[in-house]
């Protein structure tokens, strides 16, 4: 089971990047090795949100918490 504190700490590292564009990310849930996140603010409806999720959020949190196998947006 993934440690919620480690995931939240990893997410806190990407929040400044998202905040520069008026967005944020919140942890929606953790099941086994899958993390569910929700992009909010300007990032929630941006046409580039999929790229932001994969190239930004997912890359950073997988580097910080290698136990994560999948990151999905809800």
ABEGO torsion letter per residue (X at the ends): XBBAAAAAAAAAAAAAAAAAAGBBBBBAEBBEABBBBBBBEAAAABAAAAAAAAAAAAAAAAAABAABABBBBX
